[in-house]
């Protein structure tokens, strides 16, 4: 029974956050099958990420800056960006800016959920520590996905030089914020919680603004209004 409770505590936060961002799509909800596919893709990239990170730690060491911005944030966000670009970016279902957020959050939370499960069973985790992880690391991965997906959506529906600019931002912005979060945890271990909570509030504030901004430029919003008027 305890095993089931720990497993549920490790998995439920990721599913709940994915559902939240999925239901934030106001105009043209994505196929559940595609969202789950990207969630499972996030699960599958955990192993290659761990292998690359281990190799880089042996090669470069584990200084706070190197670990935070390159080994942790750099590798993880690159793999997420890579699979999104090659699987979703040119897919026919990616037909409005908010779709980038949905799929990027799905990949990020797939990764975060398996990471949480591994933490639960490889470390002496308690229900309380898993709840803390739900509020901070898991939530953080979801928001890094929002930042990545928002820029992917901007790139998808831009023209000219702006496309490359937003594609680069889709990779670099999550690395910067993810790296900053990890660097904070590594350099102020005794007081990190007092910095992490307001930092997370800031990420949520910006993330929700991106969600609203992406929805506001959906090409389906006018069709939705017409349907509402007719009904």
N, C-alpha and C positions, 0 to 999 in steps of 0.2 A: 504493500500500500504506500509506504514511504517512497519507494522507487517511482511509482506512478505519479505521486504528488510532485516530486522533484522534476520529473520529465515534463509534466504539464506546466510547471512554473518556468521551465526553460523555453518551451515552445510557444505558449499562449501569447506572450507579449509581441512576438514577431507577427503572428497571425492577426492579432488585434490591430496593430499598427498598419498592416497591409490592408485590412478591411477598411480602416479609417480613410486612408488615402484613396483607395479604390472608390469609395462612396462619395468622395469629394469631386469626382468627375461629374459635372452638372449636365452635360449635354449629350455625350456619346460614350457610354460605358464600354470598356474593352471586353473582349471575350474572356471569360473566366479561364478557359483552357490556355490562352496565351499568357495570361498573368501567372498562372501556376507553372507554366513551362519556364518562365523567366525566374520564378522563385526557386524552382529546382535547379536551374542553371547556377544560381547563386550558391546553392548547397554544393554543387559539383566542383566549383572552382576553389573550394576551401583547401583541398589536398594540394593542387599545384601551387597555390599561394604559400602554403606552409613549407613546401619544398624549396621554393625560391627564397623565402624569408630566411630559412635555415642556412642556405648557402651564403646569402649576403651577410648574415651575422658572423659566419666563420671568416668571411673575406674582409669585411669592413669593421668588425667589432660592434659594440652596442653603446656608443656614446648617445646621450639623450637626443641630440639634434638628428644624428644619422638614423637612429632607430625610429624616432617619431615621424620624420618627414619623408624618409626614403624607404626603410625596411617595412615599417608598418603602413602608414598612409599611402606612400608612393606605390608600393606593390599592390595593395588591396584595391585602391581606387583605379589603378591602371587596368587590372584584370576585369573589374566591373565595367569600366568604360569600353574595353576591348570587345567584350561579348555583346554589349548593347549596340555598339556601332556595327558589328558584323552580323548580328542576328535580327535586330529590331529597326535600326535606323532607316533602312530602305524597304521595310516590310509594309504591305498595303494597309495593315491595321494601324500603322502610325500615321493617322490622318488629322490630328489636331495637336497643338502645342502641349496640352496637358498630358497626352499619352506618354511623352518622354518621362514625366514625373512618375506616372503609374508603373512603367516598366523598370525604371531605374530604382525605385523604391522596392519593387519586387525582388530584383537581383540583390540589392543591398540587404534586405531582410532575410533572404534565403541564406546568405553568407552569415549574417549575424545570428540567426537561429541555430544553425549547426555549431557555430562557435560557442554559443551559450550552452548547448547540450554537452559539448566536449568539456567546457568549464565545469558544468554541474557534476560530471562523473569522474573527471580527472583531478579535480581540486576538492578539498573538504567544504563543499558549498552547502549553505543553509538556505531555507526559504527566504530569509531576510536578505541575504547577499544576492540571491537571484532577482528579487524585487528591485534591489538597488541597481543591478545590471539592466533591468528592464527600463528603468527611468533614465539611465545614463548611457552606457555603451550601445544597447540595442536601439534606443531612441535616437542616439547620435548617428548610427548607421542609416536609419531611415531618413534623417534630415540631410546627411551627405548625399543620399540618393535623390532627394528633392532638388538640391543644388545642381547635381549632375544632370538630372532629367530636365530641369528648367532650361538649362543652356542647350541641351540636345534639341529640345523643342524649338528654341530660338533659331538654332542652326538649320533645322529641317525646313523651316518656313521663311528663311532669309535668302537673299540672292547676293552674288558677287563675293567680295572679300569678307563680308560679315559671316558667311558660312564657316570659313576656317577659324575666324576669331571665336565664334561661339563653340565650335568643336573643341578648341584648345581650352576655353573657359570651363567646358563640361568636365575636363580632366583636372585642370589646375585648381579650381575653386574647392572641390572636395578634398584634394590633397592638402591645401593650405589649412582649411578648418579642421580636418581630421588630424593633421600633424600638430596643430596648435593644441588640440584637446589632449593628445598623447604626451606632448612635451610638458604640458601643465602637470599632468599626473606624475611624470617622472622627476620633475625638478622641484615640486613642492609637495612631497608625499604626506607631510603631516597636516597640511591645511588645504589639500586639493579640493575637498568637498565644498568649501566656502567659495571657491572659484568656479568649480564645475557647475554648480546649480545656476548661478546667474548666467554663466556662459551658455548653458543649455536653453535657458529662457530666451536669450538673445538669438540662438539658432532657430528656435521655434518661431519667434516673432518674424524673422526674415523668411523662414520657410513658408509660413502661412501667407505672407505677402506674395511670395512667388506662386503659390497655389492659386490665389485669387487672380493674380495677373495673367497666368496661363489660361485660366478658365475664361477670363474676360475677352481674350482674342480668339476664342474658338470659332471656326467657320460654321459650326452648327448652331450657334446661339440664336441666329435669326430664324432658322427652321423651327427651333424649339418655341420661340415666341409666337410664330405663326400658328403652330399647333395649339398652343394655349389659347390664342385668340379665337380660333375656330371652335374649340371645345367649350 
